Amino acid sequence: MNTYENIDNGKTEVFSVEKKKKIENVLLTLSIIGLSAMFIYVIFIWGHLPDTIPRHFNFKGEPDGFGGKGFILVLPFTGLGIFILTTLLSRIPDAFYYQYNATKEQKKLLYNQGRIYIRLLQAEIVYFFLFGVWRTAQVALGKADGLGVYPLYIFLIVILGTSIYFAFRTNKVLKETR
């Protein structure tokens, strides 16, 4: 366990931060695999892509903006940026919001829940981007007409569902420790 010092309202609190839970390591590994797959796939298909590829899709999943084949790199590098930022964020307990009256024990539990939440969102975003890269390439190669209607809605439902689940879970943690 590591200790973390939190200075809030002139008070100094020290609480221990548990080592990563197994689920965090699994989600981290899945995110790394997804990011790697994205970059490997782009390297693999680069020579097969036409000079102009779709770079934007409308709400129906149809391509409505085109650009050079370098646009296929936007999602992998954006995914990498999000991965780095969320990884750094998950290591800073002060970046998490705690209720003003949360006890030291509650803050520790909320921080642990927050780390799992961030890792899960990270993995969901990476795999959505992986799908986006694959499907963009498929459209560019003439093997598909567009993204389809459902992927955006599925992504929104998954992200919102995860957020709602963790909001309820956080509330439950606070109630159980009062």
mmCIF file of the C-alpha atoms, coordinates in Angstrom:
data_MODEL
# 
_entry.id   MODEL 
# 
loop_
_atom_site.group_PDB 
_atom_site.id 
_atom_site.type_symbol 
_atom_site.label_atom_id 
_atom_site.label_alt_id 
_atom_site.label_comp_id 
_atom_site.label_asym_id 
_atom_site.label_entity_id 
_atom_site.label_seq_id 
_atom_site.pdbx_PDB_ins_code 
_atom_site.Cartn_x 
_atom_site.Cartn_y 
_atom_site.Cartn_z 
_atom_site.occupancy 
_atom_site.B_iso_or_equiv 
_atom_site.pdbx_formal_charge 
_atom_site.auth_seq_id 
_atom_site.auth_comp_id 
_atom_site.auth_asym_id 
_atom_site.auth_atom_id 
_atom_site.pdbx_PDB_model_num 
ATOM 1   C CA . MET A 1 1   ? 0.000   0.000  0.000   1.00 0.00 ? 1   MET A CA 1 
ATOM 2   C CA . ASN A 1 2   ? 1.065   3.535  -0.718  1.00 0.00 ? 2   ASN A CA 1 
ATOM 3   C CA . THR A 1 3   ? 0.094   6.460  1.431   1.00 0.00 ? 3   THR A CA 1 
ATOM 4   C CA . TYR A 1 4   ? -1.387  9.585  0.005   1.00 0.00 ? 4   TYR A CA 1 
ATOM 5   C CA . GLU A 1 5   ? -1.521  12.978 1.668   1.00 0.00 ? 5   GLU A CA 1 
ATOM 6   C CA . ASN A 1 6   ? -4.559  15.122 0.953   1.00 0.00 ? 6   ASN A CA 1 
ATOM 7   C CA . ILE A 1 7   ? -4.623  18.746 2.004   1.00 0.00 ? 7   ILE A CA 1 
ATOM 8   C CA . ASP A 1 8   ? -8.205  19.997 2.052   1.00 0.00 ? 8   ASP A CA 1 
ATOM 9   C CA . ASN A 1 9   ? -9.508  23.115 3.793   1.00 0.00 ? 9   ASN A CA 1 
ATOM 10  C CA . GLY A 1 10  ? -6.253  23.514 5.660   1.00 0.00 ? 10  GLY A CA 1 
ATOM 11  C CA . LYS A 1 11  ? -6.446  19.969 7.069   1.00 0.00 ? 11  LYS A CA 1 
ATOM 12  C CA . THR A 1 12  ? -3.943  17.310 6.157   1.00 0.00 ? 12  THR A CA 1 
ATOM 13  C CA . GLU A 1 13  ? -5.318  13.802 5.815   1.00 0.00 ? 13  GLU A CA 1 
ATOM 14  C CA . VAL A 1 14  ? -3.267  10.740 5.035   1.00 0.00 ? 14  VAL A CA 1 
ATOM 15  C CA . PHE A 1 15  ? -4.883  7.614  3.712   1.00 0.00 ? 15  PHE A CA 1 
ATOM 16  C CA . SER A 1 16  ? -3.467  4.478  2.221   1.00 0.00 ? 16  SER A CA 1 
ATOM 17  C CA . VAL A 1 17  ? -3.977  3.623  -1.404  1.00 0.00 ? 17  VAL A CA 1 
ATOM 18  C CA . GLU A 1 18  ? -4.373  -0.055 -2.156  1.00 0.00 ? 18  GLU A CA 1 
ATOM 19  C CA . LYS A 1 19  ? -2.438  -1.755 -4.886  1.00 0.00 ? 19  LYS A CA 1 
ATOM 20  C CA . LYS A 1 20  ? -4.302  -2.200 -8.146  1.00 0.00 ? 20  LYS A CA 1 
ATOM 21  C CA . LYS A 1 21  ? -7.084  -4.713 -8.056  1.00 0.00 ? 21  LYS A CA 1 
ATOM 22  C CA . LYS A 1 22  ? -7.030  -7.651 -10.459 1.00 0.00 ? 22  LYS A CA 1 
ATOM 23  C CA . ILE A 1 23  ? -9.850  -6.162 -12.550 1.00 0.00 ? 23  ILE A CA 1 
ATOM 24  C CA . GLU A 1 24  ? -7.795  -2.995 -13.061 1.00 0.00 ? 24  GLU A CA 1 
ATOM 25  C CA . ASN A 1 25  ? -4.882  -5.033 -14.391 1.00 0.00 ? 25  ASN A CA 1 
ATOM 26  C CA . VAL A 1 26  ? -7.184  -7.022 -16.682 1.00 0.00 ? 26  VAL A CA 1 
ATOM 27  C CA . LEU A 1 27  ? -8.756  -3.826 -18.070 1.00 0.00 ? 27  LEU A CA 1 
ATOM 28  C CA . LEU A 1 28  ? -5.327  -2.208 -18.481 1.00 0.00 ? 28  LEU A CA 1 
ATOM 29  C CA . THR A 1 29  ? -4.088  -5.260 -20.376 1.00 0.00 ? 29  THR A CA 1 
ATOM 30  C CA . LEU A 1 30  ? -7.188  -5.255 -22.604 1.00 0.00 ? 30  LEU A CA 1 
ATOM 31  C CA . SER A 1 31  ? -6.647  -1.563 -23.389 1.00 0.00 ? 31  SER A CA 1 
ATOM 32  C CA . ILE A 1 32  ? -3.006  -2.164 -24.299 1.00 0.00 ? 32  ILE A CA 1 
ATOM 33  C CA . ILE A 1 33  ? -4.005  -5.082 -26.529 1.00 0.00 ? 33  ILE A CA 1 
ATOM 34  C CA . GLY A 1 34  ? -6.673  -2.922 -28.233 1.00 0.00 ? 34  GLY A CA 1 
ATOM 35  C CA . LEU A 1 35  ? -4.247  -0.043 -28.803 1.00 0.00 ? 35  LEU A CA 1 
ATOM 36  C CA . SER A 1 36  ? -1.608  -2.402 -30.164 1.00 0.00 ? 36  SER A CA 1 
ATOM 37  C CA . ALA A 1 37  ? -4.153  -4.030 -32.461 1.00 0.00 ? 37  ALA A CA 1 
ATOM 38  C CA . MET A 1 38  ? -5.138  -0.611 -33.800 1.00 0.00 ? 38  MET A CA 1 
ATOM 39  C CA . PHE A 1 39  ? -1.585  0.359  -34.703 1.00 0.00 ? 39  PHE A CA 1 
ATOM 40  C CA . ILE A 1 40  ? -0.727  -3.088 -36.084 1.00 0.00 ? 40  ILE A CA 1 
ATOM 41  C CA . TYR A 1 41  ? -3.870  -3.088 -38.232 1.00 0.00 ? 41  TYR A CA 1 
ATOM 42  C CA . VAL A 1 42  ? -3.049  0.370  -39.636 1.00 0.00 ? 42  VAL A CA 1 
ATOM 43  C CA . ILE A 1 43  ? 0.496   -0.770 -40.470 1.00 0.00 ? 43  ILE A CA 1 
ATOM 44  C CA . PHE A 1 44  ? -0.877  -3.914 -42.105 1.00 0.00 ? 44  PHE A CA 1 
ATOM 45  C CA . ILE A 1 45  ? -3.457  -2.154 -44.321 1.00 0.00 ? 45  ILE A CA 1 
ATOM 46  C CA . TRP A 1 46  ? -1.553  1.082  -45.048 1.00 0.00 ? 46  TRP A CA 1 
ATOM 47  C CA . GLY A 1 47  ? -0.258  -0.062 -48.422 1.00 0.00 ? 47  GLY A CA 1 
ATOM 48  C CA . HIS A 1 48  ? -3.732  -1.239 -49.481 1.00 0.00 ? 48  HIS A CA 1 
ATOM 49  C CA . LEU A 1 49  ? -5.584  1.985  -48.636 1.00 0.00 ? 49  LEU A CA 1 
ATOM 50  C CA . PRO A 1 50  ? -6.527  4.370  -51.442 1.00 0.00 ? 50  PRO A CA 1 
ATOM 51  C CA . ASP A 1 51  ? -5.181  7.917  -51.290 1.00 0.00 ? 51  ASP A CA 1 
ATOM 52  C CA . THR A 1 52  ? -8.596  9.239  -50.196 1.00 0.00 ? 52  THR A CA 1 
ATOM 53  C CA . ILE A 1 53  ? -10.489 7.650  -47.318 1.00 0.00 ? 53  ILE A CA 1 
ATOM 54  C CA . PRO A 1 54  ? -13.559 8.547  -45.239 1.00 0.00 ? 54  PRO A CA 1 
ATOM 55  C CA . ARG A 1 55  ? -12.693 10.794 -42.309 1.00 0.00 ? 55  ARG A CA 1 
ATOM 56  C CA . HIS A 1 56  ? -16.174 11.562 -41.033 1.00 0.00 ? 56  HIS A CA 1 
ATOM 57  C CA . PHE A 1 57  ? -19.492 9.722  -40.880 1.00 0.00 ? 57  PHE A CA 1 
ATOM 58  C CA . ASN A 1 58  ? -22.991 11.163 -40.362 1.00 0.00 ? 58  ASN A CA 1 
ATOM 59  C CA . PHE A 1 59  ? -25.541 9.863  -37.831 1.00 0.00 ? 59  PHE A CA 1 
ATOM 60  C CA . LYS A 1 60  ? -26.671 7.239  -40.330 1.00 0.00 ? 60  LYS A CA 1 
ATOM 61  C CA . GLY A 1 61  ? -23.120 5.890  -40.465 1.00 0.00 ? 61  GLY A CA 1 
ATOM 62  C CA . GLU A 1 62  ? -22.583 7.075  -44.035 1.00 0.00 ? 62  GLU A CA 1 
ATOM 63  C CA . PRO A 1 63  ? -19.292 8.725  -44.985 1.00 0.00 ? 63  PRO A CA 1 
ATOM 64  C CA . ASP A 1 64  ? -19.789 12.454 -45.510 1.00 0.00 ? 64  ASP A CA 1 
ATOM 65  C CA . GLY A 1 65  ? -16.226 13.753 -45.312 1.00 0.00 ? 65  GLY A CA 1 
ATOM 66  C CA . PHE A 1 66  ? -13.090 12.514 -47.043 1.00 0.00 ? 66  PHE A CA 1 
ATOM 67  C CA . GLY A 1 67  ? -9.398  13.152 -46.657 1.00 0.00 ? 67  GLY A CA 1 
ATOM 68  C CA . GLY A 1 68  ? -5.969  11.677 -47.225 1.00 0.00 ? 68  GLY A CA 1 
ATOM 69  C CA . LYS A 1 69  ? -5.194  8.202  -45.993 1.00 0.00 ? 69  LYS A CA 1 
ATOM 70  C CA . GLY A 1 70  ? -3.224  9.713  -43.112 1.00 0.00 ? 70  GLY A CA 1 
ATOM 71  C CA . PHE A 1 71  ? -6.581  10.316 -41.427 1.00 0.00 ? 71  PHE A CA 1 
ATOM 72  C CA . ILE A 1 72  ? -6.633  6.620  -40.541 1.00 0.00 ? 72  ILE A CA 1 
ATOM 73  C CA . LEU A 1 73  ? -4.010  7.518  -37.901 1.00 0.00 ? 73  LEU A CA 1 
ATOM 74  C CA . VAL A 1 74  ? -6.272  9.978  -36.056 1.00 0.00 ? 74  VAL A CA 1 
ATOM 75  C CA . LEU A 1 75  ? -8.154  7.366  -34.018 1.00 0.00 ? 75  LEU A CA 1 
ATOM 76  C CA . PRO A 1 76  ? -5.097  5.327  -32.967 1.00 0.00 ? 76  PRO A CA 1 
ATOM 77  C CA . PHE A 1 77  ? -3.212  8.435  -31.812 1.00 0.00 ? 77  PHE A CA 1 
ATOM 78  C CA . THR A 1 78  ? -6.315  9.896  -30.152 1.00 0.00 ? 78  THR A CA 1 
ATOM 79  C CA . GLY A 1 79  ? -6.829  6.557  -28.410 1.00 0.00 ? 79  GLY A CA 1 
ATOM 80  C CA . LEU A 1 80  ? -3.205  6.582  -27.285 1.00 0.00 ? 80  LEU A CA 1 
ATOM 81  C CA . GLY A 1 81  ? -3.616  10.124 -25.934 1.00 0.00 ? 81  GLY A CA 1 
ATOM 82  C CA . ILE A 1 82  ? -6.773  9.181  -24.030 1.00 0.00 ? 82  ILE A CA 1 
ATOM 83  C CA . PHE A 1 83  ? -5.029  6.073  -22.706 1.00 0.00 ? 83  PHE A CA 1 
ATOM 84  C CA . ILE A 1 84  ? -2.076  8.099  -21.397 1.00 0.00 ? 84  ILE A CA 1 
ATOM 85  C CA . LEU A 1 85  ? -4.274  10.801 -19.836 1.00 0.00 ? 85  LEU A CA 1 
ATOM 86  C CA . THR A 1 86  ? -6.631  8.351  -18.134 1.00 0.00 ? 86  THR A CA 1 
ATOM 87  C CA . THR A 1 87  ? -3.702  6.288  -16.879 1.00 0.00 ? 87  THR A CA 1 
ATOM 88  C CA . LEU A 1 88  ? -2.151  9.395  -15.332 1.00 0.00 ? 88  LEU A CA 1 
ATOM 89  C CA . LEU A 1 89  ? -5.513  10.545 -13.961 1.00 0.00 ? 89  LEU A CA 1 
ATOM 90  C CA . SER A 1 90  ? -6.107  7.212  -12.250 1.00 0.00 ? 90  SER A CA 1 
ATOM 91  C CA . ARG A 1 91  ? -2.885  7.702  -10.273 1.00 0.00 ? 91  ARG A CA 1 
ATOM 92  C CA . ILE A 1 92  ? -3.892  11.045 -8.742  1.00 0.00 ? 92  ILE A CA 1 
ATOM 93  C CA . PRO A 1 93  ? -6.359  10.633 -5.867  1.00 0.00 ? 93  PRO A CA 1 
ATOM 94  C CA . ASP A 1 94  ? -6.881  14.405 -5.657  1.00 0.00 ? 94  ASP A CA 1 
ATOM 95  C CA . ALA A 1 95  ? -8.297  14.401 -9.197  1.00 0.00 ? 95  ALA A CA 1 
ATOM 96  C CA . PHE A 1 96  ? -11.357 12.534 -7.913  1.00 0.00 ? 96  PHE A CA 1 
ATOM 97  C CA . TYR A 1 97  ? -14.291 14.366 -6.420  1.00 0.00 ? 97  TYR A CA 1 
ATOM 98  C CA . TYR A 1 98  ? -15.133 13.372 -2.869  1.00 0.00 ? 98  TYR A CA 1 
ATOM 99  C CA . GLN A 1 99  ? -18.122 14.671 -0.981  1.00 0.00 ? 99  GLN A CA 1 
ATOM 100 C CA . TYR A 1 100 ? -17.093 17.344 1.494   1.00 0.00 ? 100 TYR A CA 1 
ATOM 101 C CA . ASN A 1 101 ? -18.154 15.153 4.400   1.00 0.00 ? 101 ASN A CA 1 
ATOM 102 C CA . ALA A 1 102 ? -16.641 11.877 3.137   1.00 0.00 ? 102 ALA A CA 1 
ATOM 103 C CA . THR A 1 103 ? -14.572 10.064 5.722   1.00 0.00 ? 103 THR A CA 1 
ATOM 104 C CA . LYS A 1 104 ? -11.036 8.892  5.125   1.00 0.00 ? 104 LYS A CA 1 
ATOM 105 C CA . GLU A 1 105 ? -12.308 5.334  4.645   1.00 0.00 ? 105 GLU A CA 1 
ATOM 106 C CA . GLN A 1 106 ? -14.974 6.471  2.174   1.00 0.00 ? 106 GLN A CA 1 
ATOM 107 C CA . LYS A 1 107 ? -12.415 8.462  0.189   1.00 0.00 ? 107 LYS A CA 1 
ATOM 108 C CA . LYS A 1 108 ? -10.232 5.373  -0.061  1.00 0.00 ? 108 LYS A CA 1 
ATOM 109 C CA . LEU A 1 109 ? -13.177 3.256  -1.272  1.00 0.00 ? 109 LEU A CA 1 
ATOM 110 C CA . LEU A 1 110 ? -14.325 5.948  -3.712  1.00 0.00 ? 110 LEU A CA 1 
ATOM 111 C CA . TYR A 1 111 ? -10.814 6.315  -5.104  1.00 0.00 ? 111 TYR A CA 1 
ATOM 112 C CA . ASN A 1 112 ? -10.603 2.569  -5.693  1.00 0.00 ? 112 ASN A CA 1 
ATOM 113 C CA . GLN A 1 113 ? -14.017 2.596  -7.405  1.00 0.00 ? 113 GLN A CA 1 
ATOM 114 C CA . GLY A 1 114 ? -12.972 5.591  -9.485  1.00 0.00 ? 114 GLY A CA 1 
ATOM 115 C CA . ARG A 1 115 ? -9.833  3.825  -10.702 1.00 0.00 ? 115 ARG A CA 1 
ATOM 116 C CA . ILE A 1 116 ? -11.882 0.844  -11.881 1.00 0.00 ? 116 ILE A CA 1 
ATOM 117 C CA . TYR A 1 117 ? -14.389 3.179  -13.555 1.00 0.00 ? 117 TYR A CA 1 
ATOM 118 C CA . ILE A 1 118 ? -11.637 5.013  -15.434 1.00 0.00 ? 118 ILE A CA 1 
ATOM 119 C CA . ARG A 1 119 ? -10.019 1.749  -16.557 1.00 0.00 ? 119 ARG A CA 1 
ATOM 120 C CA . LEU A 1 120 ? -13.350 0.425  -17.823 1.00 0.00 ? 120 LEU A CA 1 
ATOM 121 C CA . LEU A 1 121 ? -14.112 3.641  -19.739 1.00 0.00 ? 121 LEU A CA 1 
ATOM 122 C CA . GLN A 1 122 ? -10.574 3.532  -21.123 1.00 0.00 ? 122 GLN A CA 1 
ATOM 123 C CA . ALA A 1 123 ? -11.063 0.001  -22.462 1.00 0.00 ? 123 ALA A CA 1 
ATOM 124 C CA . GLU A 1 124 ? -14.495 0.826  -23.913 1.00 0.00 ? 124 GLU A CA 1 
ATOM 125 C CA . ILE A 1 125 ? -13.135 3.855  -25.771 1.00 0.00 ? 125 ILE A CA 1 
ATOM 126 C CA . VAL A 1 126 ? -10.104 1.959  -27.092 1.00 0.00 ? 126 VAL A CA 1 
ATOM 127 C CA . TYR A 1 127 ? -12.282 -0.835 -28.503 1.00 0.00 ? 127 TYR A CA 1 
ATOM 128 C CA . PHE A 1 128 ? -14.761 1.607  -30.018 1.00 0.00 ? 128 PHE A CA 1 
ATOM 129 C CA . PHE A 1 129 ? -11.829 3.348  -31.720 1.00 0.00 ? 129 PHE A CA 1 
ATOM 130 C CA . LEU A 1 130 ? -10.501 -0.033 -32.884 1.00 0.00 ? 130 LEU A CA 1 
ATOM 131 C CA . PHE A 1 131 ? -13.879 -0.712 -34.482 1.00 0.00 ? 131 PHE A CA 1 
ATOM 132 C CA . GLY A 1 132 ? -13.800 2.754  -36.058 1.00 0.00 ? 132 GLY A CA 1 
ATOM 133 C CA . VAL A 1 133 ? -10.366 2.191  -37.598 1.00 0.00 ? 133 VAL A CA 1 
ATOM 134 C CA . TRP A 1 134 ? -11.347 -1.227 -38.920 1.00 0.00 ? 134 TRP A CA 1 
ATOM 135 C CA . ARG A 1 135 ? -14.648 -0.044 -40.338 1.00 0.00 ? 135 ARG A CA 1 
ATOM 136 C CA . THR A 1 136 ? -13.115 3.097  -41.897 1.00 0.00 ? 136 THR A CA 1 
ATOM 137 C CA . ALA A 1 137 ? -10.590 0.892  -43.659 1.00 0.00 ? 137 ALA A CA 1 
ATOM 138 C CA . GLN A 1 138 ? -13.351 -1.441 -44.818 1.00 0.00 ? 138 GLN A CA 1 
ATOM 139 C CA . VAL A 1 139 ? -15.274 1.497  -46.302 1.00 0.00 ? 139 VAL A CA 1 
ATOM 140 C CA . ALA A 1 140 ? -12.126 2.890  -47.933 1.00 0.00 ? 140 ALA A CA 1 
ATOM 141 C CA . LEU A 1 141 ? -11.397 -0.512 -49.485 1.00 0.00 ? 141 LEU A CA 1 
ATOM 142 C CA . GLY A 1 142 ? -14.961 -0.796 -50.820 1.00 0.00 ? 142 GLY A CA 1 
ATOM 143 C CA . LYS A 1 143 ? -15.839 -3.735 -48.550 1.00 0.00 ? 143 LYS A CA 1 
ATOM 144 C CA . ALA A 1 144 ? -18.505 -1.805 -46.598 1.00 0.00 ? 144 ALA A CA 1 
ATOM 145 C CA . ASP A 1 145 ? -20.862 1.119  -47.281 1.00 0.00 ? 145 ASP A CA 1 
ATOM 146 C CA . GLY A 1 146 ? -20.440 2.860  -43.920 1.00 0.00 ? 146 GLY A CA 1 
ATOM 147 C CA . LEU A 1 147 ? -20.228 2.402  -40.172 1.00 0.00 ? 147 LEU A CA 1 
ATOM 148 C CA . GLY A 1 148 ? -23.828 1.374  -39.894 1.00 0.00 ? 148 GLY A CA 1 
ATOM 149 C CA . VAL A 1 149 ? -26.510 2.967  -37.744 1.00 0.00 ? 149 VAL A CA 1 
ATOM 150 C CA . TYR A 1 150 ? -26.011 1.024  -34.538 1.00 0.00 ? 150 TYR A CA 1 
ATOM 151 C CA . PRO A 1 151 ? -22.352 1.481  -33.492 1.00 0.00 ? 151 PRO A CA 1 
ATOM 152 C CA . LEU A 1 152 ? -22.794 5.078  -32.318 1.00 0.00 ? 152 LEU A CA 1 
ATOM 153 C CA . TYR A 1 153 ? -25.899 4.200  -30.312 1.00 0.00 ? 153 TYR A CA 1 
ATOM 154 C CA . ILE A 1 154 ? -24.222 1.126  -28.846 1.00 0.00 ? 154 ILE A CA 1 
ATOM 155 C CA . PHE A 1 155 ? -21.202 3.231  -27.856 1.00 0.00 ? 155 PHE A CA 1 
ATOM 156 C CA . LEU A 1 156 ? -23.387 5.859  -26.180 1.00 0.00 ? 156 LEU A CA 1 
ATOM 157 C CA . ILE A 1 157 ? -25.428 3.226  -24.346 1.00 0.00 ? 157 ILE A CA 1 
ATOM 158 C CA . VAL A 1 158 ? -22.278 1.444  -23.143 1.00 0.00 ? 158 VAL A CA 1 
ATOM 159 C CA . ILE A 1 159 ? -20.567 4.660  -21.956 1.00 0.00 ? 159 ILE A CA 1 
ATOM 160 C CA . LEU A 1 160 ? -23.717 6.026  -20.298 1.00 0.00 ? 160 LEU A CA 1 
ATOM 161 C CA . GLY A 1 161 ? -24.536 2.615  -18.841 1.00 0.00 ? 161 GLY A CA 1 
ATOM 162 C CA . THR A 1 162 ? -21.068 2.364  -17.316 1.00 0.00 ? 162 THR A CA 1 
ATOM 163 C CA . SER A 1 163 ? -21.347 5.880  -15.886 1.00 0.00 ? 163 SER A CA 1 
ATOM 164 C CA . ILE A 1 164 ? -24.800 5.246  -14.421 1.00 0.00 ? 164 ILE A CA 1 
ATOM 165 C CA . TYR A 1 165 ? -23.682 1.910  -12.951 1.00 0.00 ? 165 TYR A CA 1 
ATOM 166 C CA . PHE A 1 166 ? -20.706 3.502  -11.206 1.00 0.00 ? 166 PHE A CA 1 
ATOM 167 C CA . ALA A 1 167 ? -22.819 6.433  -9.979  1.00 0.00 ? 167 ALA A CA 1 
ATOM 168 C CA . PHE A 1 168 ? -25.147 3.972  -8.257  1.00 0.00 ? 168 PHE A CA 1 
ATOM 169 C CA . ARG A 1 169 ? -22.209 1.911  -7.031  1.00 0.00 ? 169 ARG A CA 1 
ATOM 170 C CA . THR A 1 170 ? -20.575 5.015  -5.543  1.00 0.00 ? 170 THR A CA 1 
ATOM 171 C CA . ASN A 1 171 ? -23.806 5.960  -3.823  1.00 0.00 ? 171 ASN A CA 1 
ATOM 172 C CA . LYS A 1 172 ? -24.046 2.441  -2.411  1.00 0.00 ? 172 LYS A CA 1 
ATOM 173 C CA . VAL A 1 173 ? -20.472 2.630  -1.078  1.00 0.00 ? 173 VAL A CA 1 
ATOM 174 C CA . LEU A 1 174 ? -21.257 5.916  0.658   1.00 0.00 ? 174 LEU A CA 1 
ATOM 175 C CA . LYS A 1 175 ? -24.456 4.540  2.228   1.00 0.00 ? 175 LYS A CA 1 
ATOM 176 C CA . GLU A 1 176 ? -22.815 1.307  3.403   1.00 0.00 ? 176 GLU A CA 1 
ATOM 177 C CA . THR A 1 177 ? -19.952 3.110  5.138   1.00 0.00 ? 177 THR A CA 1 
ATOM 178 C CA . ARG A 1 178 ? -22.033 5.707  7.031   1.00 0.00 ? 178 ARG A CA 1 
# 
